[in-house]
Amino acid sequence: MSPTLFREGTTQQCRRDLIRERTLDGLRAAQAQGRRGGRPAAASDDLLAIARARRARGEPVTAIARHLRVGRSTLYRALDLEQGAAAWQATGGSAGDGAARARAGNWR
C-alpha cells in the first residue's frame, strides 16, 4: 500500500469517527431535553382504553380499528404488546425470553 493511500484512509477514518461522535453528542443532548427520536406511536393510551373496552364487549378488532381510524394490524400489535408486557411482568421477566421482552418494549 502506498503512503498516500494509507494517509487518505486514516484521514477518512478520523472524519467518520468525528461524525459519529458529533451525532452521538447530539442524540444525548436531545435525550437530556426529554426528546426522543423515531416515529410517534399510532395508538395512544386513550385509544387503547377505548379499544380494550370495545373488545371486552366482544366487538371484532376490524370494526374497532375502522371506528378508531387506525390500521387493523396496528391495533392488533398494540393489544398484543400490552398482553406481552403483562405476561412478561407476571413471570418475573425471564432473561432468556427475548420475544416477551421485545413485546414488552424492553429490548430495542
FIGU-681977 format. One line per field, with one value per residue: z, x, y of N, C-alpha, C, O in turn; residue number from 1. Coordinates in pm, whole numbers, padded with zeros to 5 digits. Last residue first. Example, Ala and Ser with C-alpha at 12.3 -4.5 7.8 and 13.67 -1.06 7.14 Angstrom:
2
n.c3: 00708, 00780 $
n.c1: 01285, 01319 $
n.c2: -00225, -00569 $
ca.c3: 00714, 00780 $
ca.c1: 01367, 01230 $
ca.c2: -00106, -00450 $
c.c3: 00787, 00780 $
c.c1: 01290, 01320 $
c.c2: 00003, -00330 $
o.c3: 00804, 00846 $
o.c1: 01341, 01424 $
o.c2: 00114, -00332 $
i: 2, 1 $
//
This chain:
108
n.c3: 02249, 02492, 02617, 02511, 02527, 02303, 02393, 02601, 02460, 02314, 02507, 02778, 02956, 03180, 03270, 03433, 03600, 03488, 03477, 03281, 03058, 03055, 03004, 02755, 02601, 02616, 02481, 02234, 02146, 02108, 01905, 01701, 01647, 01557, 01328, 01177, 01121, 01159, 01276, 01333, 01507, 01332, 01242, 01482, 01538, 01322, 01368, 01615, 01711, 02048, 02310, 02514, 02500, 02286, 02404, 02590, 02422, 02277, 02483, 02554, 02319, 02315, 02543, 02470, 02107, 01838, 01701, 01828, 01604, 01508, 01645, 01950, 02218, 02467, 02703, 02705, 02691, 02424, 02300, 02387, 02265, 01996, 01987, 02041, 01816, 01620, 01698, 01659, 01383, 01286, 01382, 01244, 00983, 01002, 01053, 00813, 00635, 00726, 00670, 00388, 00327, 00412, 00235, -00007, 00037, 00067, -00081, 00000 $
n.c1: -03460, -03662, -03897, -04143, -04269, -04177, -03916, -03965, -04073, -03844, -03651, -03616, -03411, -03487, -03822, -04008, -04196, -04431, -04555, -04411, -04495, -04767, -04768, -04646, -04832, -05053, -04946, -04890, -05149, -05246, -05071, -05127, -05398, -05365, -05213, -05382, -05581, -05505, -05758, -06015, -06193, -06351, -06160, -06098, -06346, -06374, -06151, -06203, -06549, -06666, -06689, -06641, -06367, -06341, -06417, -06209, -05983, -06036, -06022, -05756, -05624, -05680, -05540, -05276, -05252, -05101, -04883, -04600, -04377, -04057, -03756, -03618, -03719, -03641, -03537, -03292, -03138, -03182, -03032, -02778, -02753, -02755, -02519, -02329, -02364, -02270, -02005, -01909, -01946, -01773, -01529, -01510, -01493, -01245, -01074, -01103, -00992, -00726, -00657, -00671, -00474, -00249, -00257, -00218, 00046, 00204, 00052, 00085 $
n.c2: -00317, -00423, -00371, -00410, -00646, -00775, -00824, -00998, -01212, -01285, -01357, -01497, -01512, -01369, -01324, -01158, -01252, -01313, -01067, -00934, -01084, -01036, -00761, -00754, -00897, -00730, -00505, -00616, -00672, -00415, -00332, -00520, -00464, -00199, -00239, -00399, -00211, 00134, 00356, 00462, 00361, 00206, 00020, -00108, -00227, -00402, -00569, -00686, -00715, -00703, -00784, -00617, -00604, -00430, -00193, -00167, -00158, 00080, 00269, 00235, 00305, 00580, 00658, 00598, 00572, 00441, 00524, 00696, 00866, 00744, 00891, 01027, 01234, 01474, 01567, 01673, 01448, 01381, 01580, 01505, 01253, 01332, 01487, 01288, 01124, 01303, 01338, 01075, 01043, 01240, 01140, 00897, 00994, 01129, 00915, 00776, 00958, 00949, 00686, 00698, 00880, 00736, 00519, 00648, 00740, 00511, 00217, -00117 $
ca.c3: 02122, 02413, 02696, 02480, 02640, 02305, 02277, 02630, 02555, 02244, 02424, 02696, 02833, 03094, 03246, 03328, 03661, 03502, 03564, 03418, 03091, 03074, 03127, 02868, 02614, 02673, 02617, 02314, 02172, 02208, 02032, 01757, 01694, 01677, 01434, 01225, 01199, 01087, 01278, 01220, 01564, 01408, 01145, 01408, 01631, 01341, 01241, 01604, 01634, 01915, 02204, 02480, 02612, 02268, 02296, 02635, 02522, 02207, 02406, 02655, 02365, 02206, 02534, 02584, 02235, 01935, 01640, 01836, 01718, 01470, 01597, 01806, 02168, 02332, 02707, 02698, 02816, 02528, 02279, 02423, 02411, 02047, 01958, 02130, 01949, 01614, 01699, 01790, 01478, 01254, 01425, 01391, 01022, 00969, 01152, 00938, 00623, 00729, 00810, 00465, 00295, 00475, 00379, 00019, 00009, 00180, -00091, 00000 $
ca.c1: -03465, -03550, -03775, -04077, -04288, -04316, -03937, -03903, -04158, -03967, -03632, -03735, -03398, -03382, -03715, -03917, -04074, -04335, -04612, -04401, -04352, -04718, -04827, -04583, -04696, -05062, -04999, -04781, -05057, -05311, -05078, -04992, -05357, -05443, -05163, -05257, -05614, -05494, -05620, -05934, -06088, -06412, -06227, -05994, -06287, -06472, -06166, -06093, -06432, -06664, -06695, -06782, -06426, -06301, -06500, -06349, -05997, -06026, -06146, -05861, -05618, -05728, -05685, -05337, -05233, -05205, -05013, -04689, -04469, -04193, -03843, -03634, -03681, -03688, -03662, -03402, -03134, -03238, -03177, -02831, -02752, -02861, -02648, -02341, -02398, -02406, -02096, -01901, -02015, -01917, -01577, -01515, -01607, -01368, -01087, -01143, -01132, -00800, -00663, -00756, -00614, -00280, -00264, -00344, -00061, 00185, 00136, 00000 $
ca.c2: -00243, -00468, -00361, -00284, -00556, -00733, -00738, -00869, -01141, -01245, -01239, -01483, -01588, -01312, -01420, -01111, -01202, -01423, -01170, -00887, -01077, -01173, -00813, -00685, -00947, -00864, -00494, -00562, -00783, -00501, -00258, -00509, -00598, -00228, -00151, -00457, -00331, 00009, 00306, 00509, 00445, 00315, 00108, -00036, -00130, -00294, -00498, -00590, -00758, -00643, -00884, -00638, -00677, -00571, -00248, -00172, -00265, -00048, 00252, 00215, 00166, 00495, 00677, 00528, 00639, 00406, 00549, 00580, 00865, 00774, 00785, 01014, 01103, 01441, 01492, 01769, 01525, 01296, 01574, 01637, 01263, 01244, 01547, 01404, 01072, 01251, 01452, 01138, 00954, 01245, 01271, 00897, 00910, 01202, 01023, 00712, 00923, 01075, 00729, 00606, 00912, 00864, 00496, 00579, 00835, 00602, 00338, 00000 $
c.c3: 02044, 02279, 02620, 02558, 02617, 02416, 02274, 02515, 02589, 02338, 02356, 02615, 02738, 02961, 03145, 03308, 03559, 03566, 03587, 03515, 03236, 03117, 03157, 02999, 02733, 02695, 02685, 02460, 02259, 02244, 02141, 01893, 01762, 01733, 01565, 01337, 01257, 01179, 01201, 01236, 01458, 01460, 01217, 01309, 01558, 01434, 01256, 01477, 01620, 01840, 02063, 02365, 02589, 02377, 02271, 02528, 02566, 02304, 02339, 02586, 02469, 02248, 02428, 02581, 02347, 02070, 01739, 01778, 01713, 01592, 01566, 01771, 02019, 02293, 02571, 02694, 02821, 02663, 02387, 02407, 02458, 02199, 02010, 02111, 02051, 01752, 01696, 01801, 01616, 01355, 01400, 01445, 01175, 01011, 01128, 01047, 00752, 00723, 00824, 00610, 00373, 00449, 00452, 00167, 00038, 00160, 00029, 00000 $
c.c1: -03342, -03556, -03652, -03948, -04221, -04341, -04080, -03922, -04098, -04058, -03758, -03728, -03514, -03372, -03615, -03798, -03971, -04205, -04514, -04453, -04334, -04572, -04776, -04637, -04625, -04923, -05000, -04823, -04940, -05221, -05141, -04995, -05221, -05408, -05234, -05196, -05487, -05523, -05619, -05785, -05993, -06306, -06285, -06056, -06184, -06418, -06261, -06105, -06327, -06538, -06694, -06800, -06574, -06361, -06469, -06438, -06142, -06044, -06148, -05995, -05724, -05729, -05746, -05489, -05299, -05172, -05126, -04826, -04561, -04284, -03983, -03733, -03704, -03638, -03718, -03538, -03247, -03241, -03244, -02983, -02809, -02869, -02764, -02477, -02412, -02450, -02242, -01999, -02020, -01995, -01727, -01571, -01622, -01491, -01214, -01162, -01185, -00950, -00738, -00767, -00709, -00426, -00307, -00363, -00197, 00071, 00107, 00089 $
c.c2: -00270, -00398, -00406, -00265, -00421, -00633, -00686, -00773, -01005, -01167, -01192, -01354, -01571, -01385, -01364, -01201, -01161, -01377, -01284, -00993, -01034, -01172, -00954, -00739, -00884, -00922, -00630, -00549, -00737, -00618, -00343, -00441, -00590, -00365, -00181, -00372, -00393, -00109, 00176, 00479, 00503, 00413, 00230, 00063, -00044, -00186, -00380, -00508, -00646, -00686, -00829, -00736, -00704, -00658, -00394, -00233, -00281, -00166, 00115, 00191, 00137, 00348, 00586, 00540, 00557, 00470, 00526, 00616, 00743, 00770, 00833, 00905, 01097, 01303, 01457, 01699, 01628, 01369, 01491, 01640, 01397, 01250, 01464, 01471, 01185, 01201, 01408, 01255, 01017, 01162, 01285, 01029, 00907, 01124, 01103, 00817, 00860, 01047, 00860, 00648, 00823, 00902, 00623, 00554, 00772, 00700, 00430, 00123 $
o.c3: 01934, 02203, 02680, 02564, 02696, 02401, 02247, 02537, 02604, 02297, 02340, 02649, 02627, 02862, 03038, 03327, 03595, 03582, 03694, 03626, 03307, 03203, 03272, 03094, 02804, 02796, 02799, 02551, 02347, 02360, 02255, 01986, 01869, 01854, 01670, 01429, 01372, 01298, 01180, 01212, 01489, 01457, 01171, 01296, 01572, 01411, 01209, 01477, 01613, 01900, 01968, 02327, 02639, 02352, 02238, 02558, 02578, 02272, 02344, 02626, 02473, 02218, 02449, 02612, 02320, 02139, 01726, 01803, 01605, 01676, 01595, 01858, 01968, 02331, 02561, 02683, 02929, 02740, 02437, 02491, 02557, 02256, 02064, 02209, 02138, 01798, 01761, 01901, 01683, 01405, 01485, 01540, 01227, 01068, 01222, 01124, 00795, 00798, 00924, 00668, 00419, 00540, 00542, 00219, 00101, 00257, 00085, 00073 $
o.c1: -03326, -03650, -03546, -03895, -04239, -04425, -04104, -03943, -04171, -04116, -03778, -03791, -03511, -03330, -03653, -03684, -03856, -04112, -04514, -04399, -04250, -04531, -04746, -04562, -04551, -04899, -04954, -04746, -04896, -05217, -05093, -04928, -05201, -05392, -05172, -05135, -05486, -05493, -05724, -05699, -05905, -06327, -06271, -06010, -06184, -06440, -06232, -06073, -06361, -06431, -06720, -06912, -06627, -06400, -06557, -06524, -06192, -06113, -06248, -06073, -05777, -05822, -05850, -05560, -05370, -05079, -05234, -04878, -04593, -04271, -04021, -03787, -03799, -03528, -03833, -03642, -03292, -03336, -03351, -03053, -02882, -02978, -02860, -02543, -02499, -02560, -02327, -02069, -02123, -02099, -01800, -01649, -01734, -01585, -01283, -01258, -01296, -01027, -00807, -00876, -00814, -00495, -00391, -00474, -00283, 00005, -00002, 00188 $
o.c2: -00217, -00420, -00426, -00154, -00329, -00544, -00568, -00654, -00907, -01065, -01071, -01254, -01624, -01325, -01318, -01158, -01131, -01457, -01345, -01006, -01090, -01251, -00986, -00760, -00952, -00987, -00644, -00579, -00810, -00660, -00343, -00486, -00648, -00380, -00188, -00425, -00436, -00106, 00114, 00564, 00583, 00535, 00343, 00176, 00078, -00067, -00270, -00389, -00528, -00694, -00903, -00768, -00803, -00772, -00473, -00316, -00392, -00263, 00044, 00104, 00026, 00274, 00524, 00444, 00460, 00429, 00584, 00725, 00693, 00681, 00946, 00836, 01156, 01262, 01414, 01764, 01666, 01353, 01528, 01696, 01401, 01252, 01519, 01509, 01178, 01232, 01468, 01269, 01013, 01205, 01336, 01030, 00914, 01180, 01141, 00809, 00888, 01106, 00882, 00644, 00868, 00951, 00619, 00567, 00835, 00739, 00427, 00130 $
i: 108, 107, 106, 105, 104, 103, 102, 101, 100, 99, 98, 97, 96, 95, 94, 93, 92, 91, 90, 89, 88, 87, 86, 85, 84, 83, 82, 81, 80, 79, 78, 77, 76, 75, 74, 73, 72, 71, 70, 69, 68, 67, 66, 65, 64, 63, 62, 61, 60, 59, 58, 57, 56, 55, 54, 53, 52, 51, 50, 49, 48, 47, 46, 45, 44, 43, 42, 41, 40, 39, 38, 37, 36, 35, 34, 33, 32, 31, 30, 29, 28, 27, 26, 25, 24, 23, 22, 21, 20, 19, 18, 17, 16, 15, 14, 13, 12, 11, 10, 9, 8, 7, 6, 5, 4, 3, 2, 1 $
//
